[in-house]
């Protein structure tokens, strides 16, 4: 049954201005294809479009060191082409666009938290889950999902936030920024071994945060059944016990069987079922408060199909 409150959608050509150079897998064409798929299907007509909002320094500083934020801006102004690692390409506009990406997800979650929206999806780039507190890596500059989670706590009084990261690559940045914090539960479902080399099952958090990190590594070749089984049998029971006040998903679609950067074999339809499972968790624990943000996904046909299905399920729930 469709919600009486609208579903929010961030889908702005602004994010296509982050230029990563010829041959880079995280290129503007990814978001163009998502935009074409979502608008061409008519799904966008059922959503409320949410305009991006620039993340303020105080928002970014809940996730990142102040010196790092300044270094990102300085490198972009100087016209540098890479930041910190050879896989994180930048252009002069990248720091501002990355601020807008982090701010757009936070704007979306603000509207869900206040009840103006039922739930929502932010199709933004650059992605965020590899960005460490003081290091850019894996195509990521600012950690969008951590910025949003911290803002939910600081500005909306939501004590416990649950993050599921179903990107095929482990979200090292998200884990490391949050690993000593028991108030944010981070679960990751990813291929192992694979870049960035983190995310072993025995990584469970540190100090006061021990037990608030849950890694579910899958071997190369694992299929939809394994992917969904890990969510149903391991992740959801732990999330229910945590009893979050908001559910966030780092929605990478690169575990898809067609994706060129990994070797899991998840079919398109499994992403629809995974979406349903997480929406059910949000209904059960926190009045449906749910938002997702685009991470990876590098086969354009698969990315179009999976994001279309993801938004369809958000609208139909």
MISE-173124 format. One record per residue (C-alpha): residue in three letters; x, y, z. Coordinates in nm, 3 decimals. Each point is the difference from the previous one (the first is absolute). Layout:
BEGIN
code, east, north, up
ALA, X, Y, Z
...
***
This chain:
BEGIN
code, east, north, up
UNK, 0.000, 0.000, 0.000
UNK, 0.139, 0.337, -0.098
UNK, 0.091, 0.234, 0.283
UNK, -0.209, 0.310, 0.068
UNK, 0.323, 0.192, 0.048
UNK, 0.218, 0.030, -0.311
UNK, 0.318, -0.189, -0.077
UNK, 0.297, 0.234, -0.041
UNK, 0.248, -0.020, -0.286
UNK, 0.329, 0.181, -0.054
UNK, 0.081, -0.016, -0.372
UNK, 0.184, 0.307, -0.128
UNK, 0.228, 0.051, -0.303
UNK, 0.233, 0.194, 0.232
UNK, 0.159, -0.328, 0.105
UNK, 0.103, -0.075, -0.358
UNK, 0.245, 0.293, 0.013
UNK, 0.245, -0.201, 0.213
UNK, 0.239, -0.096, -0.282
UNK, 0.228, -0.297, 0.064
UNK, 0.174, -0.027, -0.337
UNK, 0.003, -0.245, -0.289
UNK, -0.033, -0.366, 0.087
UNK, -0.088, 0.051, 0.365
UNK, -0.272, -0.242, 0.114
UNK, -0.170, 0.260, 0.223
UNK, -0.091, 0.242, -0.279
UNK, -0.284, 0.250, -0.060
UNK, -0.171, -0.241, -0.240
UNK, -0.099, -0.216, 0.297
UNK, -0.230, 0.266, 0.137
UNK, -0.124, 0.103, -0.344
UNK, -0.110, -0.358, -0.055
UNK, -0.174, -0.011, 0.339
UNK, -0.177, 0.328, -0.078
UNK, -0.115, -0.130, -0.338
UNK, -0.124, -0.325, 0.153
UNK, -0.194, 0.165, 0.281
UNK, -0.153, 0.277, -0.208
UNK, -0.068, -0.223, -0.301
UNK, -0.188, -0.250, 0.216
UNK, -0.230, 0.271, 0.136
UNK, 0.102, -0.080, 0.358
UNK, 0.126, 0.352, 0.066
UNK, -0.352, 0.135, -0.049
UNK, -0.108, -0.182, 0.315
UNK, 0.282, 0.152, 0.210
UNK, 0.064, 0.334, 0.161
UNK, 0.326, 0.131, -0.137
UNK, 0.238, 0.113, 0.272
UNK, 0.244, 0.274, -0.097
UNK, 0.362, -0.054, 0.102
UNK, 0.125, 0.204, 0.293
UNK, 0.365, 0.080, 0.059
UNK, 0.135, -0.175, 0.312
UNK, 0.117, 0.252, 0.258
UNK, 0.341, -0.030, 0.164
UNK, -0.162, -0.112, 0.327
UNK, -0.168, -0.290, -0.184
UNK, 0.317, -0.116, -0.173
UNK, 0.203, 0.037, 0.319
UNK, -0.216, -0.259, 0.177
UNK, 0.154, -0.253, -0.240
UNK, 0.330, 0.151, -0.118
UNK, 0.300, 0.183, 0.138
UNK, -0.006, 0.373, -0.065
UNK, 0.346, -0.012, -0.159
UNK, -0.117, -0.269, -0.241
UNK, -0.300, 0.204, -0.114
UNK, 0.232, 0.294, -0.067
UNK, 0.241, -0.228, -0.190
UNK, -0.280, -0.122, -0.230
UNK, -0.098, 0.356, -0.081
UNK, 0.361, 0.108, -0.050
UNK, 0.076, -0.288, -0.239
UNK, -0.305, 0.074, -0.212
UNK, 0.075, 0.372, -0.017
UNK, 0.356, -0.081, -0.108
UNK, -0.126, -0.211, -0.290
UNK, 0.146, -0.326, 0.125
UNK, -0.133, -0.314, -0.168
UNK, 0.030, -0.252, 0.284
UNK, -0.046, 0.020, 0.374
UNK, 0.185, -0.227, 0.245
UNK, -0.017, -0.306, -0.226
UNK, 0.020, -0.059, -0.373
UNK, -0.359, -0.130, -0.013
UNK, -0.161, 0.316, 0.141
UNK, -0.014, 0.244, -0.291
UNK, -0.103, 0.361, 0.045
UNK, -0.063, 0.313, -0.202
UNK, -0.025, 0.364, 0.110
UNK, -0.372, -0.040, 0.079
UNK, 0.031, -0.326, 0.192
UNK, 0.023, 0.132, 0.357
UNK, -0.313, 0.210, -0.044
UNK, -0.191, -0.284, -0.166
UNK, 0.107, -0.240, 0.275
UNK, -0.129, 0.250, 0.257
UNK, -0.328, 0.011, -0.190
UNK, -0.017, -0.381, -0.006
UNK, 0.045, -0.024, 0.376
UNK, -0.241, 0.286, 0.055
UNK, -0.260, -0.147, -0.234
UNK, -0.023, -0.323, 0.197
UNK, -0.018, 0.199, 0.323
UNK, -0.278, 0.217, -0.146
UNK, -0.189, -0.315, -0.095
UNK, 0.042, -0.157, 0.343
UNK, -0.103, 0.327, 0.168
UNK, -0.332, -0.012, -0.186
UNK, -0.055, -0.365, 0.087
UNK, 0.088, 0.061, 0.365
UNK, -0.252, 0.285, 0.028
UNK, -0.274, -0.202, -0.169
UNK, -0.026, 0.214, -0.312
UNK, 0.113, -0.297, -0.210
UNK, -0.074, -0.368, 0.049
UNK, 0.344, -0.117, -0.118
UNK, 0.237, 0.077, -0.285
UNK, 0.292, -0.073, -0.233
UNK, 0.293, 0.229, -0.077
UNK, 0.159, -0.073, -0.338
UNK, 0.321, 0.197, 0.044
UNK, 0.368, -0.018, -0.081
UNK, 0.279, -0.009, 0.097
UNK, -0.078, -0.300, 0.220
UNK, 0.108, 0.008, 0.362
UNK, 0.046, -0.324, 0.190
UNK, 0.376, -0.039, -0.058
UNK, 0.080, 0.353, 0.123
UNK, 0.186, -0.015, 0.331
UNK, 0.002, 0.277, 0.259
UNK, 0.321, 0.136, -0.150
UNK, 0.049, -0.183, -0.331
UNK, -0.165, -0.013, -0.342
UNK, -0.008, -0.341, -0.164
UNK, -0.208, -0.229, -0.217
UNK, -0.153, 0.285, -0.207
UNK, -0.131, 0.164, 0.323
UNK, 0.068, 0.346, 0.147
UNK, -0.251, 0.050, 0.283
UNK, -0.185, -0.279, 0.178
UNK, -0.359, 0.085, -0.088
UNK, -0.169, -0.260, 0.217
UNK, 0.203, 0.079, 0.313
UNK, -0.064, 0.372, -0.043
UNK, -0.374, -0.073, -0.018
UNK, 0.002, -0.239, 0.296
UNK, 0.185, 0.248, 0.222
UNK, -0.236, 0.279, -0.101
UNK, -0.303, -0.214, 0.086
UNK, 0.143, -0.043, 0.347
UNK, 0.115, 0.358, 0.052
UNK, -0.291, 0.188, -0.156
UNK, -0.297, -0.236, 0.040
UNK, 0.076, -0.179, 0.326
UNK, -0.007, -0.346, -0.159
UNK, 0.209, -0.202, 0.242
UNK, 0.067, -0.316, -0.202
UNK, 0.059, -0.021, -0.376
UNK, 0.038, -0.321, -0.198
UNK, 0.203, -0.006, -0.324
UNK, -0.002, -0.290, -0.242
UNK, 0.264, 0.018, -0.271
UNK, -0.078, -0.247, -0.279
UNK, 0.263, 0.129, -0.243
UNK, 0.222, -0.284, -0.123
UNK, 0.305, 0.180, 0.146
UNK, 0.029, 0.031, 0.376
UNK, -0.062, 0.352, 0.132
UNK, 0.329, 0.041, 0.182
UNK, -0.052, 0.370, 0.061
UNK, -0.345, -0.041, 0.152
UNK, 0.121, -0.281, 0.224
UNK, 0.312, 0.178, 0.119
UNK, -0.169, 0.333, 0.073
UNK, -0.271, -0.171, 0.203
UNK, 0.176, -0.303, 0.146
UNK, 0.030, 0.131, 0.357
UNK, -0.356, 0.137, 0.012
UNK, -0.273, -0.229, 0.137
UNK, -0.279, 0.237, -0.114
UNK, 0.041, -0.075, -0.371
UNK, -0.022, -0.364, -0.111
UNK, 0.188, -0.062, -0.324
UNK, -0.062, -0.321, -0.194
UNK, 0.173, -0.081, -0.327
UNK, -0.075, -0.266, -0.261
UNK, 0.288, -0.023, -0.247
UNK, 0.229, -0.226, -0.201
UNK, 0.306, -0.134, 0.177
UNK, 0.281, 0.014, -0.096
UNK, -0.026, 0.322, -0.201
UNK, 0.098, 0.367, 0.018
UNK, 0.056, 0.164, 0.248
UNK, 0.103, -0.309, 0.199
UNK, -0.197, 0.081, 0.314
UNK, -0.325, -0.151, 0.122
UNK, 0.096, -0.337, 0.147
UNK, -0.267, -0.164, 0.213
UNK, 0.210, 0.048, 0.315
UNK, -0.003, 0.380, -0.037
UNK, -0.276, 0.082, 0.248
UNK, 0.086, 0.350, 0.120
UNK, 0.239, 0.124, 0.267
UNK, -0.029, 0.124, 0.357
UNK, -0.350, 0.115, 0.087
UNK, -0.103, -0.078, -0.359
UNK, 0.087, -0.368, 0.014
UNK, -0.296, -0.195, -0.132
UNK, -0.143, 0.295, -0.195
UNK, 0.179, -0.106, -0.319
UNK, -0.118, -0.306, -0.191
UNK, 0.183, -0.123, -0.310
UNK, -0.151, -0.269, -0.224
UNK, 0.268, -0.078, -0.260
UNK, -0.111, -0.211, -0.297
UNK, 0.238, -0.209, -0.215
UNK, 0.044, 0.069, -0.371
UNK, -0.286, -0.155, -0.195
UNK, -0.255, 0.031, 0.280
UNK, -0.348, 0.046, -0.145
UNK, -0.331, 0.167, 0.083
UNK, -0.093, -0.272, 0.247
UNK, 0.317, 0.055, 0.201
UNK, -0.041, 0.378, -0.017
UNK, -0.360, -0.004, 0.120
UNK, 0.065, -0.279, 0.249
UNK, 0.265, 0.210, 0.175
UNK, -0.245, 0.288, 0.030
UNK, -0.285, -0.215, 0.129
UNK, 0.190, -0.233, 0.230
UNK, 0.286, 0.210, 0.136
UNK, -0.045, 0.372, -0.060
UNK, -0.371, 0.051, 0.072
UNK, -0.002, -0.184, 0.335
UNK, 0.295, 0.209, 0.119
UNK, -0.162, 0.320, -0.125
UNK, -0.329, -0.079, 0.175
UNK, 0.184, -0.056, 0.326
UNK, 0.174, 0.337, -0.045
UNK, -0.346, 0.162, -0.050
UNK, 0.104, 0.301, -0.210
UNK, -0.180, 0.331, -0.029
UNK, 0.097, 0.033, -0.368
UNK, 0.110, -0.244, -0.274
UNK, 0.258, 0.107, -0.259
UNK, 0.122, -0.205, -0.295
UNK, 0.325, 0.054, -0.187
UNK, -0.147, -0.132, -0.322
UNK, 0.273, -0.114, -0.231
UNK, -0.126, -0.219, -0.284
UNK, 0.334, -0.154, -0.098
UNK, -0.064, -0.345, 0.148
UNK, -0.210, -0.046, -0.315
UNK, 0.097, -0.294, -0.219
UNK, 0.078, 0.237, -0.290
UNK, 0.229, 0.236, 0.191
UNK, 0.359, 0.013, -0.132
UNK, 0.179, 0.088, 0.326
UNK, -0.093, -0.305, 0.209
UNK, -0.120, -0.358, -0.029
UNK, -0.317, -0.047, 0.203
UNK, -0.304, -0.125, -0.190
UNK, -0.292, 0.195, 0.142
UNK, -0.293, 0.036, -0.241
UNK, -0.201, 0.318, -0.048
UNK, -0.309, -0.137, 0.176
UNK, 0.196, -0.063, 0.320
UNK, 0.048, 0.374, 0.047
UNK, -0.377, 0.043, 0.002
UNK, -0.034, -0.264, 0.269
UNK, 0.289, 0.148, 0.200
UNK, -0.172, 0.338, -0.015
UNK, -0.323, -0.153, 0.127
UNK, 0.183, -0.165, 0.289
UNK, 0.160, 0.326, 0.113
UNK, -0.325, 0.192, -0.037
UNK, -0.161, -0.263, 0.220
UNK, 0.270, 0.051, 0.261
UNK, -0.062, 0.376, -0.006
UNK, -0.375, -0.054, 0.042
UNK, 0.058, -0.235, 0.292
UNK, 0.254, 0.210, 0.188
UNK, -0.038, 0.367, -0.083
UNK, -0.328, 0.090, -0.165
UNK, 0.139, -0.058, -0.349
UNK, 0.284, 0.252, 0.021
UNK, 0.222, -0.113, -0.289
UNK, 0.234, 0.157, -0.253
UNK, 0.250, -0.142, -0.246
UNK, 0.291, 0.151, -0.189
UNK, 0.171, -0.115, -0.317
UNK, 0.346, -0.145, 0.037
UNK, 0.150, -0.227, -0.269
UNK, -0.133, -0.172, -0.312
UNK, 0.206, 0.000, -0.319
UNK, -0.193, -0.194, -0.264
UNK, -0.233, 0.267, -0.137
UNK, -0.285, -0.232, -0.100
UNK, 0.008, -0.175, 0.338
UNK, 0.023, 0.332, 0.184
UNK, -0.303, 0.134, -0.187
UNK, -0.205, -0.313, 0.069
UNK, 0.089, -0.029, 0.369
UNK, -0.051, 0.366, 0.089
UNK, -0.332, -0.003, -0.185
UNK, -0.114, -0.304, 0.198
UNK, 0.127, 0.149, 0.327
UNK, -0.202, 0.319, -0.050
UNK, -0.303, -0.198, -0.115
UNK, 0.002, -0.192, 0.327
UNK, 0.033, 0.323, 0.200
UNK, -0.307, 0.134, -0.179
UNK, -0.203, -0.319, 0.030
UNK, 0.070, -0.070, 0.368
***
